[in-house]
Amino acid sequence: MSDIHNRINAFVKLGAFMAQFSTNETPVFEANSKEADLYDGFKHQIKLAEEHNSWFTKQNIQFALQNWAEALTESNLKKWLSAYLMEDVTPKNIAIIMAGNIPLVGFHDFLSVLISGHRVTVKQSSNDKHLLPFLAKYLEFVAPSFKDKIVFTEEKLENFDAVIATGSDNTARYFEYYFGSKPNIIRKNRNSVAVLTGNETQEQLTALGKDIFTYYGLGCRSVSKLFVPEDYNFDTFFKAIFEYGDIIHQNKYANNYDYNKAVYLMSLFDLLENGFLMLKEDENYASPIATVFYEKYKSTTALKEKLKQDEDKIQCVVADNFMENEIAFGQTQHPALWDYADGVDTIQFLLKV
């Protein structure tokens, strides 16, 4: 069996392992088996992740694991990689600097480096440091050939041939200064938007709630801004998202809601709100937690032109038959393996290093 098929099989097994944690049911193992030990070990890491970062609720971690379990099937991996010539890769040392805004946010980069035959050195965010190292250990268990190819470090990165770094607009300047002489992918802040026409069904608007509230809106694929017609009636939108109201019972979310509401009111901003989400008219894309910005448009042609001009700030556009490459309502948090962050083909980059 070729190396690429071995690597695919290892990640298929990892996907099946992740699937065990996407529900609250405990699988049945033989007593004292290695599988039972690995299951208990990762369950402990999930608990540590929850305790370390209160945005990483069990529900959000399960959601991330379920997404990856569904992505890491043999058919998905083969479909993804069929577009590339993978056989003659000279292994290089690839450094990855990961963000920590949502659980396993850097997993796609980790997967891309290893599946393409390279070695990886990972520098994690302190906000998301428990899950991936254990999953790497599982990979090494099912495919010992990975054992000398995965390193996690908290030290200064050295001895690498290329780097993939994800951070804010500020850290991107730092990354470009330090890593500009090496082949690199450097990602900055991006946000996702939805274009509404007023003709959406209640089901579509309810699904949009998933795009807004999943991961508390902390992901780059989370919708943080709405574009609406000038006469748009937000009552329909608020009615459709009513079922997400329990989010206000998460303490950190509630604290952000109260704080941002107080700031807006003291600044005499006009707000629309329903007790767990605020809507503020604003031209910016990145809205604070518990807030979604909105902007009115007169012409769909002008709006398409604006979105085109601002494409380096936008990760996803949620819409219904509005433009090319739009994403259906409720689907932003379910990217396929070939849906690359910032539209940059990571595998193509790695094959050229």
RAGIUR-V333910 format. One line per field, one symbol per residue. ss: DSSP state (2 for helix, 1 for strand, 0 for the rest). phi: phi as a letter, one per 20 degrees, with the letter a starting at -180 (. if undefined). psi: psi as a letter, one per 20 degrees, with the letter a starting at -180 (. if undefined). A space follows every 10 residues. Layout:
# RAGIUR-V333910
ss->???
phi->???
psi->???
This chain:
# RAGIUR-V333910
ss->0022222222 2222222220 0000000000 0002222222 2222222222 2200000222 2222222222 2002222222 2000000000 0011111000 0000002222 2222200011 1110000000 2222222222 2202220001 1100000000 0111110022 2222222220 0011111000 1111100000 0222222222 2222222000 0011111110 0002222222 0222222220 2222222222 2222220000 1110000111 1000000000 1111111002 2222222220 2221111100 0000001000 0000000000 2220022222 220
phi->.fgfffffff ffffgfffgf deceeefecf fmefffffff ffgfffffff ffcffefgff ffffffgfff fedgffffff efecedfdee fcedecddfc fcglfefffg gffffeneec dddefffbde efgfffffgf febgfegedc cdbdeffblc ebccccaeff ffffgffedf edgbccddfb cdccdddndf fffffffggf feegllmeef eefdbddcff dfdfgfffff egfeffgfee gfffffgfff ffffffemff cdbcnbbddc faefeeefgm ccfcbececf fffffffffd ffddecdeac mdbfmfdfgn dfecfegeef gmmefffggf fef
psi->prghhggghg hghgghghhi jirjqprprq pkqhhhgggh ghhghggggg hhoihmrhgh gggghgghgh hlqgggghgg iiiqoihlpo propppoqrk hqpkhjhhgg ggghhjjrqp opoqqiimjh gghghghggh ghniiihjip ppqjrpprlq hrqoppbrhg hhggghghjh iqpqooqapq rqrpoqiijq rhgghghhhg hghpkkjiqi jppiqppqrh kpoiggghgh jhijhihiip ghggghgggh gggghhjkqp qpqjiipqpp ppirhoqrqj ppqqpqqhph ghghgghghj hiipgqoprn lgrqjrpqpj jhjlqrhjnq pjjpoggggh ii.
